Amino acid sequence: MRISVLSRQTGVPVATIKFYLREGLLPRGTPISRNQAEYGDLHLHRLRLIRAFTNVAQLDLSTVRELLAAIEDERVPLRDLYEVVNTALYPEHNAADDPDGVDGVRTDVDEFLQQLGWQVDPKGAGRLAHVVATLRHLGCECDMDFFGSYADAAERLAIQELDLLKPEGTVADRAAAVVRTVLLDVALATMRRMAQEHLVAQRFGEPSEHR
Protein backbone atom coordinates (compact mmCIF):
# COMPACT_ATOMS: atom_id res chain seq x y z
CA MET A 1 0.00 0.00 0.00
CA ARG A 2 1.13 3.59 -0.55
CA ILE A 3 1.76 5.98 2.31
CA SER A 4 -1.57 7.72 1.65
CA VAL A 5 -3.41 4.41 2.14
CA LEU A 6 -1.37 3.70 5.26
CA SER A 7 -2.41 7.11 6.57
CA ARG A 8 -6.06 6.50 5.74
CA GLN A 9 -6.17 3.08 7.41
CA THR A 10 -4.48 4.22 10.62
CA GLY A 11 -5.73 7.78 10.90
CA VAL A 12 -2.13 8.98 11.21
CA PRO A 13 -1.34 12.03 9.02
CA VAL A 14 1.16 11.48 6.22
CA ALA A 15 3.44 14.14 7.72
CA THR A 16 3.51 12.25 11.03
CA ILE A 17 4.25 8.97 9.28
CA LYS A 18 7.19 10.62 7.49
CA PHE A 19 8.40 11.95 10.84
CA TYR A 20 8.26 8.45 12.35
CA LEU A 21 10.20 7.14 9.34
CA ARG A 22 12.89 9.80 9.76
CA GLU A 23 13.16 9.07 13.48
CA GLY A 24 13.46 5.32 12.90
CA LEU A 25 10.30 4.54 14.86
CA LEU A 26 8.77 3.07 11.71
CA PRO A 27 10.78 0.83 9.35
CA ARG A 28 11.32 2.00 5.80
CA GLY A 29 8.97 0.75 3.13
CA THR A 30 10.00 -1.17 0.02
CA PRO A 31 11.06 1.32 -2.69
CA ILE A 32 9.01 1.05 -5.88
CA SER A 33 10.28 4.21 -7.55
CA ARG A 34 12.57 7.14 -6.78
CA ASN A 35 10.05 8.91 -4.54
CA GLN A 36 7.62 6.18 -3.57
CA ALA A 37 7.63 3.12 -1.33
CA GLU A 38 5.28 0.26 -0.58
CA TYR A 39 4.08 -0.45 2.95
CA GLY A 40 2.49 -3.52 4.47
CA ASP A 41 0.88 -5.08 7.54
CA LEU A 42 4.05 -4.62 9.59
CA HIS A 43 3.77 -0.86 9.14
CA LEU A 44 0.07 -0.89 9.98
CA HIS A 45 0.71 -2.74 13.22
CA ARG A 46 3.69 -0.60 14.17
CA LEU A 47 1.76 2.62 13.62
CA ARG A 48 -1.14 1.38 15.71
CA LEU A 49 1.32 0.39 18.41
CA ILE A 50 2.97 3.82 18.41
CA ARG A 51 -0.36 5.60 18.55
CA ALA A 52 -1.55 3.41 21.41
CA PHE A 53 1.55 4.29 23.39
CA THR A 54 1.42 8.01 22.59
CA ASN A 55 -2.35 8.65 22.55
CA VAL A 56 -3.75 6.23 25.13
CA ALA A 57 -0.80 5.86 27.48
CA GLN A 58 0.48 9.42 26.88
CA LEU A 59 4.11 8.26 26.58
CA ASP A 60 6.78 10.43 25.01
CA LEU A 61 8.57 9.27 21.87
CA SER A 62 11.80 8.55 23.72
CA THR A 63 9.99 6.03 25.92
CA VAL A 64 8.15 4.60 22.91
CA ARG A 65 11.49 4.08 21.18
CA GLU A 66 12.78 2.12 24.19
CA LEU A 67 9.69 -0.08 24.24
CA LEU A 68 9.82 -0.82 20.51
CA ALA A 69 13.51 -1.71 20.71
CA ALA A 70 12.84 -4.09 23.61
CA ILE A 71 10.00 -5.78 21.74
CA GLU A 72 12.18 -6.42 18.69
CA ASP A 73 15.28 -7.60 20.56
CA GLU A 74 14.53 -11.32 20.93
CA ARG A 75 17.78 -11.78 22.87
CA VAL A 76 15.96 -10.15 25.79
CA PRO A 77 13.93 -12.86 27.59
CA LEU A 78 10.39 -12.10 28.69
CA ARG A 79 11.40 -11.63 32.33
CA ASP A 80 13.93 -8.97 31.36
CA LEU A 81 11.45 -7.46 28.91
CA TYR A 82 9.08 -6.68 31.77
CA GLU A 83 11.96 -5.05 33.66
CA VAL A 84 12.76 -2.89 30.62
CA VAL A 85 9.12 -1.81 30.40
CA ASN A 86 8.83 -1.03 34.11
CA THR A 87 12.05 0.99 34.04
CA ALA A 88 10.86 2.93 30.98
CA LEU A 89 7.47 3.67 32.53
CA TYR A 90 8.67 4.37 36.06
CA PRO A 91 12.25 5.72 36.11
CA GLU A 92 14.04 5.42 39.43
CA HIS A 93 13.25 8.46 41.55
CA ASN A 94 15.94 10.68 42.96
CA ALA A 95 16.65 9.74 46.57
CA ALA A 96 17.31 13.42 47.26
CA ASP A 97 13.58 14.01 46.73
CA ASP A 98 12.56 11.56 49.45
CA PRO A 99 10.51 13.10 52.27
CA ASP A 100 11.62 13.02 55.90
CA GLY A 101 11.21 9.66 57.56
CA VAL A 102 11.46 7.59 54.41
CA ASP A 103 14.16 5.34 55.92
CA GLY A 104 11.83 4.18 58.66
CA VAL A 105 9.04 3.68 56.16
CA ARG A 106 11.37 1.62 53.95
CA THR A 107 11.72 -0.86 56.82
CA ASP A 108 7.92 -1.11 57.04
CA VAL A 109 7.67 -1.64 53.26
CA ASP A 110 10.38 -4.32 53.25
CA GLU A 111 8.60 -6.20 56.04
CA PHE A 112 5.30 -5.88 54.18
CA LEU A 113 6.80 -7.30 50.99
CA GLN A 114 8.46 -10.10 52.94
CA GLN A 115 5.08 -11.06 54.40
CA LEU A 116 3.64 -11.15 50.90
CA GLY A 117 6.51 -13.36 49.76
CA TRP A 118 7.16 -11.14 46.75
CA GLN A 119 10.59 -11.19 45.13
CA VAL A 120 10.91 -7.73 43.65
CA ASP A 121 13.47 -5.20 42.53
CA PRO A 122 14.50 -2.87 45.38
CA LYS A 123 13.60 0.13 43.17
CA GLY A 124 9.92 -0.79 43.41
CA ALA A 125 10.13 -1.04 47.19
CA GLY A 126 11.86 2.33 47.28
CA ARG A 127 9.12 3.89 45.19
CA LEU A 128 6.38 2.51 47.46
CA ALA A 129 8.27 3.74 50.51
CA HIS A 130 8.45 7.19 48.91
CA VAL A 131 4.66 7.18 48.42
CA VAL A 132 3.89 6.01 51.94
CA ALA A 133 6.34 8.46 53.53
CA THR A 134 4.86 11.32 51.50
CA LEU A 135 1.32 10.38 52.56
CA ARG A 136 2.35 10.37 56.19
CA HIS A 137 4.32 13.60 55.82
CA LEU A 138 1.14 15.27 54.51
CA GLY A 139 -0.94 14.00 57.39
CA CYS A 140 -2.63 11.21 55.42
CA GLU A 141 -1.80 8.52 57.95
CA CYS A 142 -2.00 4.92 56.76
CA ASP A 143 -0.20 1.81 57.99
CA MET A 144 1.00 -0.95 55.71
CA ASP A 145 -2.11 -3.06 56.40
CA PHE A 146 -4.01 -0.53 54.31
CA PHE A 147 -2.06 -1.74 51.25
CA GLY A 148 -2.99 -5.39 51.77
CA SER A 149 -6.08 -5.11 49.57
CA TYR A 150 -4.00 -3.31 46.92
CA ALA A 151 -1.50 -6.16 46.96
CA ASP A 152 -4.23 -8.82 46.71
CA ALA A 153 -5.87 -7.08 43.75
CA ALA A 154 -2.53 -6.42 42.05
CA GLU A 155 -1.46 -10.06 42.33
CA ARG A 156 -4.76 -11.37 40.96
CA LEU A 157 -4.60 -8.97 38.03
CA ALA A 158 -0.96 -9.82 37.29
CA ILE A 159 -1.73 -13.56 37.29
CA GLN A 160 -4.67 -13.04 34.96
CA GLU A 161 -2.51 -10.99 32.60
CA LEU A 162 0.50 -13.33 32.58
CA ASP A 163 -1.68 -16.39 31.99
CA LEU A 164 -2.37 -15.01 28.51
CA LEU A 165 1.28 -15.40 27.51
CA LYS A 166 3.48 -18.34 26.63
CA PRO A 167 6.73 -18.61 28.65
CA GLU A 168 8.79 -17.55 25.65
CA GLY A 169 6.78 -16.24 22.76
CA THR A 170 7.06 -14.78 19.32
CA VAL A 171 7.54 -11.11 18.55
CA ALA A 172 3.73 -10.81 18.53
CA ASP A 173 3.61 -12.29 22.06
CA ARG A 174 6.33 -9.89 23.17
CA ALA A 175 4.43 -6.95 21.74
CA ALA A 176 1.28 -8.16 23.49
CA ALA A 177 3.17 -8.38 26.79
CA VAL A 178 4.34 -4.79 26.48
CA VAL A 179 0.99 -3.48 25.25
CA ARG A 180 -0.89 -5.11 28.11
CA THR A 181 1.59 -3.84 30.69
CA VAL A 182 1.27 -0.29 29.40
CA LEU A 183 -2.43 -0.08 28.57
CA LEU A 184 -3.76 -2.11 31.48
CA ASP A 185 -2.04 0.35 33.81
CA VAL A 186 -4.21 3.02 32.19
CA ALA A 187 -7.30 0.81 32.43
CA LEU A 188 -6.71 0.08 36.10
CA ALA A 189 -6.27 3.75 37.00
CA THR A 190 -9.35 4.66 34.96
CA MET A 191 -11.55 1.98 36.56
CA ARG A 192 -10.36 2.95 40.04
CA ARG A 193 -11.41 6.54 39.35
CA MET A 194 -14.79 5.37 38.01
CA ALA A 195 -15.34 3.21 41.10
CA GLN A 196 -14.43 6.18 43.26
CA GLU A 197 -16.86 8.39 41.34
CA HIS A 198 -19.63 5.82 41.84
CA LEU A 199 -18.99 5.42 45.55
CA VAL A 200 -18.58 9.15 46.18
CA ALA A 201 -22.01 9.71 44.63
CA GLN A 202 -23.49 7.00 46.86
CA ARG A 203 -21.92 8.34 50.04
CA PHE A 204 -22.03 12.07 49.50
CA GLY A 205 -24.81 12.59 46.97
CA GLU A 206 -24.84 13.65 43.35
CA PRO A 207 -22.38 16.37 42.19
CA SER A 208 -23.55 19.96 42.38
CA GLU A 209 -24.54 22.02 39.34
CA HIS A 210 -21.31 24.02 39.71
CA ARG A 211 -19.09 21.13 38.62
C-alpha positions, 0 to 999 in steps of 0.5 A: 500500500502507498503511504496515503493508504497507510495514513487512511487506514491508521488515521495517522497524518502522512506528515507524522508517518514521514516523521516516524520514518525519519526518526526510525520509529517506523521501518522504511517501506519497500522502494518502488520508484525514486520517490515512492515506497510500498508499505504492508501489515508490519507498518500498519501494526507498528503505527497502531502500536505507536499511537496506542503508546502516545495517545492512550498511554500518553508516553513520550517518543523517547519512551516509545522508542525504548519499548519498541527496541525491547520488543524487537530484541529477541535476545531479551527474555520475557522476564527482562522485557518486563523489567525494561518496560517497568524501568521505561514507565517508572524511572528510578526516583531521585533519593534526594527528593525523598521526604523526611522519615522515608528510611523508617518507612522503607523498613515497614515496606520491606517487612510488608513485601516479605510477608507477601513473599514477593521477590521484587526489585528494590527500586519498586520497594523504594518507590512505594516507601516514597509514596507512603512516607509522602502520605504520612508527611502530609498528614494522610496517615495509613499503615501498611495493612491498608495496602494489603487489599491493593496487593491482593488485587494487584497479584490477581490482576498480574496472574490473569494478565500473565496467563495469557502469555506463553513462557517464551513467545514470538515477537507478537507475544512480546508486543502483546506483553508490552501493550498489556503492561502499558495499557492495562495500567491506564485501564486500572487507573481509569476503573479505580477513578470510576469506582471512586466516582460511583462510591462518592455519589453514593456516600455524599450525593450527586455532584452539584450544578457548579461542577 
